């Protein structure tokens, strides 16, 4: 097959070349856009991370495309309806970072709660005054885990080791799992009312978009701290900013942002909005979050460890073989 991979680094490209033989391979350093995709019009398959948005305009530049391999679990960056119309198959990587992302969630929780970023910035200026940087003991505190899939389950395992109480919300609760891990399922409203910390671990679907909004923020404890390592659009950014500014939320640690791809190449974005008010609003809100003193933002790197990347690449390589053999494992559409 003629396969193009987008936005891989040198190490990732080396791995793919070594383990994927017998195909015509191309590697593009940029993310997939209509302009970039046009250079690879003969590609029968493409591999990409979530930074590449596969829209109708991109697909129009790839008339020979038969297969999309997304190097991720989520696939909300792909226009699935348009893909289905064209008979293109999509494969994903369901399992690769269930511990990896959970570990990053804990890193963000610790950094946020113990004010590690402002503390470090302060001491770099030779200011060793620790006042105003107090945190909370985790022992005995309640964390609300929204989404109890593989990542959410590992977060629960980790925080239980610190003596935290766990409430959880999931559209498909499992009493067996709750008993095994020692937590309790509750309604989302109850979770918001009773949690000292809230961590999100949901896919982005129409029913989960904005699942944390004005109503949910109004129910939360004062000084609640929020961690999101799933998808930025799960949280209404306007309402999060309001809650931060009025002191209802103590802090937020975010590995993901709504429309975060518009931040990756700022110099080109203002000319690309083309009257898209929603994207422009999201851009402004994201800049406000980036500059907010009580917010930590990391660049969607929760998945980014050596081990997880190799699992992603190997599964993606295997997905090409699955496609050729018409094996449905890991197939999205």
Helices and strands as residue ranges (DSSP letters): E 2-6, H 10-19, E 24-28, H 34-37, G 38-40, E 45-48, H 56-60, E 67-70, H 80-85, E 89-91, H 100-113, H 116-124, E 142-146, H 150-160, E 165-169, H 175-181, E 184-185, H 188-194, E 197-200, H 214-219, E 224-228, G 232-234, H 237-245, E 249-254, G 260-263, H 266-269, H 277-291, E 295-297, H 306-324
